[in-house]
Amino acid sequence: MQTITVVGSGVMGKGIAYTSAISGFKVFLNDISEEVLGRAKEEIFGLLEGSRQKGFITEEQYASATENLTFETDLEQAAKDADLVIEAVLEKIELKIDIFKRLDKICRPETILATNTSTMSPTEIGAQTSRPEKVIAMHFFNPVHKMKLIELIRGLETSDETVQIVKEVSERLKKETVEVNEFPGFVTSRMNCMIGNEAMNMLMEGVASAEDIDKALKLGLNHPMGPLELADLVGLDTRLRNMEYLYQTLGEKYRPSPILLKYVKAGRLGKKSGSGFYNYS
């Protein structure tokens, strides 16, 4: 495994590309427009420079990463020589399936195709390709360069060889892995969505302020971030899509909180829009 292609240059895509580049991989980052990729390049190179100045990465890692990063709008050019492709687009199953169908035609037969989904089925995605045994979910966490875990989720046809190769790649990325059998929400998303949704309901009911709900979980239950802070970081639109999928697949206990629906309709999407449960302006 030498070349990784990341499809999607949002928060997760940028983080996966950065982490792969400082770990010695040749990285192609793909998105649909030069403008979007230009912003991603600026942010990644800014993070590289900051990490170099603070001593988080060596001069050698910095030089290697800047040399090995390529930003490409043409999916075929970005993925044709990849050993591993990691898709990191919106949590929309139709979009993911469309990308995997295209990748299946573009990539070499031995290329592994991974989805960075937090809830969706690698079995369903892999079934749309001619290589379901080489399709797996790699669920990274935000911010990717700081969070130590990758959930590896097998599809029904995912081979042992694919799992082992992806574990080895994860080790090179300096990550720990857990292997999860496919089920909606896997391990962490089911728990996070449940806790976050209850925190939103408590805020809506006036049980406590957003600040005090988050403080209670950080200091009382030793969570590193409060559930409302975390939802703002993830993006409330993303959290709503996750909740709607879990509600459809797992039932009533995952019904999205009304306040989450209201905030998304109002355009209060969290940190990326400047306001959510907190104001970031």
ZAZALO-498147 format. One record per residue (C-alpha): residue number from 1; x, y, z. Coordinates in Angstrom, 1 decimal. Layout:
<recs>
   seq        X        Y        Z
   NUM        X        Y        Z
...
</recs>
This chain:
<recs>
   seq        X        Y        Z
     1      0.0      0.0      0.0
     2      1.7      3.2     -1.2
     3     -1.1      5.3     -2.8
     4     -4.3      6.5     -1.1
     5     -7.0      8.4     -2.9
     6     -9.5     10.3     -0.7
     7    -12.8     11.2     -2.4
     8    -14.4     14.3     -0.8
     9    -12.5     17.3      0.7
    10    -14.8     18.2      3.5
    11    -13.8     18.1      7.2
    12    -13.2     14.4      7.2
    13    -11.6     14.2      3.8
    14     -9.1     16.9      4.6
    15     -8.2     15.1      7.9
    16     -7.8     11.7      6.2
    17     -5.6     13.2      3.5
    18     -3.4     15.1      5.9
    19     -3.0     12.1      8.2
    20     -2.2      9.8      5.2
    21      0.4     12.3      3.8
    22      2.3     12.7      7.1
    23      2.3      8.9      7.4
    24      4.3      8.5      4.2
    25      1.6      7.7      1.7
    26      1.3      9.3     -1.7
    27     -2.1     11.0     -1.5
    28     -4.6     12.2     -4.1
    29     -7.5     14.3     -2.8
    30    -10.5     14.5     -5.1
    31    -13.5     16.8     -5.2
    32    -15.8     18.3     -7.8
    33    -14.4     21.8     -8.3
    34    -11.0     23.6     -8.3
    35    -12.5     26.2     -5.9
    36    -13.4     23.6     -3.3
    37    -10.0     21.8     -3.6
    38     -8.2     25.2     -3.4
    39     -9.8     25.8      0.0
    40     -8.9     22.3      1.1
    41     -5.3     22.7      0.0
    42     -5.0     26.0      1.9
    43     -6.3     24.4      5.1
    44     -4.2     21.3      4.8
    45     -1.0     23.2      4.1
    46     -1.8     25.6      7.0
    47     -2.2     22.6      9.3
    48      1.1     21.1      8.0
    49      2.9     24.4      8.7
    50      1.4     24.7     12.1
    51      2.3     21.1     13.0
    52      5.8     21.6     11.8
    53      6.3     24.8     13.8
    54      4.9     23.2     17.0
    55      7.1     20.1     16.6
    56      4.2     17.7     16.1
    57      5.7     16.6     12.8
    58      9.4     16.5     11.7
    59     10.9     18.5      8.9
    60     11.2     15.3      6.9
    61      7.5     14.5      7.4
    62      6.6     18.1      6.4
    63      8.7     17.9      3.2
    64      7.4     14.5      2.3
    65      3.8     15.4      2.9
    66      3.9     18.6      0.8
    67      5.5     16.7     -2.0
    68      3.2     13.7     -1.9
    69     -0.2     15.6     -1.8
    70     -2.0     16.0     -5.1
    71     -5.3     17.8     -5.5
    72     -7.4     16.5     -8.5
    73    -10.9     17.2     -9.7
    74    -10.9     14.3    -12.2
    75    -11.9     11.2    -10.4
    76    -10.3      8.9    -12.9
    77     -6.9     10.7    -12.7
    78     -7.1     10.7     -8.9
    79     -8.1      7.0     -8.5
    80     -6.7      5.0    -11.4
    81     -3.4      4.1     -9.6
    82     -4.7      3.9     -6.1
    83     -4.0      1.0     -3.8
    84     -6.7      2.2     -1.4
    85     -9.6      4.6     -2.0
    86    -11.4      6.2      1.0
    87    -14.7      7.8      0.2
    88    -15.6     10.7      2.5
    89    -18.6     12.4      1.0
    90    -22.0     13.3      2.5
    91    -23.9     10.6      4.4
    92    -26.3      9.9      1.4
    93    -26.4      6.3      0.3
    94    -27.3      7.2     -3.3
    95    -24.3      9.4     -3.6
    96    -22.0      6.9     -2.1
    97    -23.3      4.1     -4.4
    98    -22.8      6.3     -7.4
    99    -19.2      7.0     -6.5
   100    -18.4      3.3     -5.8
   101    -19.9      2.3     -9.1
   102    -17.6      4.8    -10.8
   103    -14.6      3.7     -8.8
   104    -15.2      0.1     -9.6
   105    -14.8      0.8    -13.3
   106    -11.8      3.1    -12.8
   107     -9.6      1.3    -10.2
   108     -7.4     -1.8    -10.7
   109     -9.0     -5.1     -9.7
   110     -6.8     -5.3     -6.6
   111     -7.7     -1.9     -5.2
   112     -9.5     -1.8     -1.9
   113    -12.5      0.6     -1.7
   114    -13.4      2.0      1.7
   115    -16.2      4.2      2.9
   116    -15.8      6.6      5.8
   117    -19.4      6.2      6.8
   118    -20.6      6.6     10.4
   119    -23.9      4.7      9.9
   120    -24.4      3.2      6.5
   121    -24.1     -0.3      5.1
   122    -20.8     -1.4      3.4
   123    -22.7     -4.5      2.3
   124    -25.2     -2.4      0.4
   125    -22.5     -0.3     -1.1
   126    -20.2     -3.2     -2.0
   127    -23.1     -5.1     -3.7
   128    -23.1     -2.4     -6.3
   129    -19.5     -3.2     -7.4
   130    -17.8     -6.2     -8.9
   131    -15.6     -6.5     -5.9
   132    -17.7     -6.7     -2.7
   133    -14.9     -8.7     -1.0
   134    -12.7     -5.6     -1.3
   135    -15.2     -3.2      0.1
   136    -15.1     -2.1      3.8
   137    -16.1      0.8      6.0
   138    -13.3      2.8      7.7
   139    -15.0      5.1     10.2
   140    -12.5      7.8     11.1
   141    -13.2     10.4     13.9
   142    -13.0     14.2     13.9
   143    -10.4     15.7     14.1
   144     -8.8     12.8     12.2
   145     -5.2     13.8     13.1
   146     -5.9     13.8     16.8
   147     -8.4     10.9     17.3
   148     -6.8      7.5     17.7
   149     -9.6      5.2     16.6
   150    -10.8      3.8     13.3
   151    -13.8      1.5     13.3
   152    -13.5     -1.2     10.7
   153    -16.8     -2.5      9.6
   154    -17.1     -5.7      7.5
   155    -19.7     -6.0      4.8
   156    -21.3     -9.5      4.3
   157    -18.7    -10.3      1.6
   158    -15.7     -8.4      2.9
   159    -12.7    -10.8      2.9
   160    -10.3    -11.5      5.8
   161     -7.5    -10.3      3.6
   162     -9.1     -6.9      3.0
   163     -9.6     -6.5      6.8
   164     -6.0     -7.4      7.5
   165     -4.6     -5.0      4.8
   166     -6.7     -2.1      6.1
   167     -5.6     -2.9      9.7
   168     -2.0     -2.6      8.6
   169     -2.8      0.7      6.8
   170     -4.4      2.0     10.0
   171     -1.3      1.1     12.0
   172      0.8      3.1      9.6
   173     -1.6      6.0     10.2
   174     -0.8      5.6     13.9
   175     -4.4      4.5     14.7
   176     -6.0      1.8     16.8
   177     -8.7     -0.2     15.3
   178    -11.8     -2.1     16.4
   179    -13.5     -4.6     14.1
   180    -17.3     -4.3     14.0
   181    -19.9     -6.6     12.4
   182    -22.2     -4.6     10.3
   183    -25.3     -3.2     12.0
   184    -26.8      0.3     11.6
   185    -24.7      2.9     13.5
   186    -22.0      0.4     14.3
   187    -20.7      1.0     17.9
   188    -19.8      4.7     18.4
   189    -22.4      6.4     16.2
   190    -25.2      4.5     18.0
   191    -24.0      5.7     21.3
   192    -23.1      9.2     20.3
   193    -26.4      9.8     18.5
   194    -28.4      8.5     21.5
   195    -26.5     10.6     24.0
   196    -26.6     13.7     21.8
   197    -30.3     13.4     21.0
   198    -31.1     13.1     24.8
   199    -29.0     16.2     25.4
   200    -31.0     18.1     22.8
   201    -34.3     17.0     24.3
   202    -33.1     18.1     27.7
   203    -32.1     21.5     26.3
   204    -35.5     21.8     24.6
   205    -37.3     20.9     27.8
   206    -35.4     23.5     29.8
   207    -33.6     21.0     32.0
   208    -30.4     23.0     31.8
   209    -28.5     25.3     29.5
   210    -26.3     23.9     26.7
   211    -23.2     25.0     28.6
   212    -24.3     23.2     31.8
   213    -25.4     20.0     30.0
   214    -22.0     19.8     28.3
   215    -20.2     20.7     31.5
   216    -22.1     18.0     33.4
   217    -21.0     15.2     31.0
   218    -17.5     16.5     30.8
   219    -16.9     16.8     34.5
   220    -19.4     14.2     35.8
   221    -19.0     11.4     33.2
   222    -15.4     12.3     32.0
   223    -16.4     12.9     28.4
   224    -13.7     14.9     26.6
   225    -16.4     17.0     24.8
   226    -20.0     17.7     25.7
   227    -22.6     16.1     23.4
   228    -23.9     19.5     22.2
   229    -20.4     20.8     21.5
   230    -19.7     17.6     19.6
   231    -22.9     17.9     17.5
   232    -21.9     21.4     16.5
   233    -18.4     20.1     15.5
   234    -19.8     17.3     13.4
   235    -22.4     19.5     11.8
   236    -26.1     19.5     12.8
   237    -27.2     18.6      9.2
   238    -24.8     15.6      9.3
   239    -26.1     14.6     12.7
   240    -29.7     14.9     11.4
   241    -29.0     12.6      8.5
   242    -27.4     10.1     10.8
   243    -30.4     10.3     13.2
   244    -32.9      9.9     10.3
   245    -31.1      6.8      9.1
   246    -31.0      5.2     12.6
   247    -34.6      6.1     13.1
   248    -35.5      4.3      9.9
   249    -33.4      1.2     10.6
   250    -33.5      0.9     14.4
   251    -36.8      2.5     15.4
   252    -38.5      5.0     17.7
   253    -35.7      5.5     20.2
   254    -33.7      7.3     17.5
   255    -36.4      9.8     16.5
   256    -34.5     13.1     15.9
   257    -35.1     15.7     18.6
   258    -37.5     18.5     17.3
   259    -34.9     21.1     18.3
   260    -32.4     19.5     15.9
   261    -34.9     19.7     13.0
   262    -35.6     23.3     13.9
   263    -32.0     24.3     13.9
   264    -31.2     22.7     10.6
   265    -34.2     24.3      8.9
   266    -32.9     27.7     10.3
   267    -29.5     27.1      8.8
   268    -27.9     26.8     12.2
   269    -25.6     23.9     11.3
   270    -23.0     24.2     14.0
   271    -19.4     25.4     13.9
   272    -19.2     25.4     10.1
   273    -22.1     27.9      9.7
   274    -21.1     30.1     12.7
   275    -23.9     29.0     15.0
   276    -25.6     25.9     16.3
   277    -26.1     25.2     20.0
   278    -23.3     27.7     20.5
   279    -22.4     30.9     18.7
   280    -19.0     30.9     16.9
   281    -19.1     34.4     15.3
</recs>
